[in-house]
Amino acid sequence: MSTHSLPILYSFRRCPYAIRARLGLTAAKIKVELREIILRNKPKAMLELSPKGTVPVLWLEDKTVIDESLDIAKWALAKHDPLNLLKASTDTSKMQALISENDGPFKHHLDRTKYANRYLDEPPQDNRAQASAFLQKLNARLNDNEFLFGNSLSLADITIAPFVRQFSNIDRTWFDEQPWPHLIRWLDNFLKSPLFHSVMQKYPAWQEGDEITLFPDRSQIKTPNGLIPDQQGPQPN
Ligand SMILES: N[C@@H](CCC(=O)N[C@@H](CS)C(=O)NCC(=O)O)C(=O)O
């Protein structure tokens, strides 16, 4: 396998796990070489690194492979965390528990709500109700605070928000009618944020032999308020 001077990220734009990884890397100001993939045609090079065949996959310069989104975000922020996302709360076990609930039961019910036609033996309303119970819990946390763990952005927010976005996109009209105003405000602020916009740029699918695509690419970033997360500061070790 060839050597590389930047970490290589295999990613898929709309995947909430890949969005989480890109948010972590961007918040940590870590530049990577981006390889956008198509899920039904995964590159051989990616499958050689991570045979389980899920994105995101991060391949470090020392050849270490990190193929779990949460591990990628934590790896990045452990290197450099200018927004203090890891230190926003001292209650790390509570934060981890909320993330696990998101990745486990909530994602399970989200998928069964979104792809109800693949789960014909399961009443979709039940899955939507169970997913909604988790969202009510988030709404209650956001009642007193701007973010999930207090009044500053934390690992939990950037980790969970991509999944709430995915759920809200199933039926945004229905979502907006639910009695979770704090959740809607939190999601909308996330969707408007320069950080989110900076990780949602479109890239063509990568093919072996392509030129390197740097991520984040400042020249591609357009945000509603024109603010761009600064990527030009000194790179972390
Ligand atoms: N636990 C993994 C899950 C990643 C995952 O399931 N990603 C989806 C895309 S959103 C995937 O690659 N699925 C494989 C496929 O659809 O073939 C992580 O956190 O990185």
The ligand as an ORCA input file, in Angstrom:
! r2SCAN-3c Opt
* xyz 0 1
  N     -20.660      2.053     13.688
  C     -20.245      2.624     12.422
  C     -21.466      2.664     11.502
  C     -21.183      3.303     10.149
  C     -22.274      2.981      9.125
  O     -23.132      2.113      9.333
  N     -22.259      3.701      7.993
  C     -23.184      3.368      6.918
  C     -23.532      4.548      6.037
  S     -24.463      5.774      6.886
  C     -22.520      2.359      5.995
  O     -21.382      2.527      5.621
  N     -23.245      1.309      5.616
  C     -22.738      0.305      4.707
  C     -23.571      0.143      3.488
  O     -24.637      0.772      3.372
  O     -23.146     -0.632      2.629
  C     -19.634      3.997     12.668
  O     -19.982      4.641     13.679
  O     -18.754      4.446     11.904
*
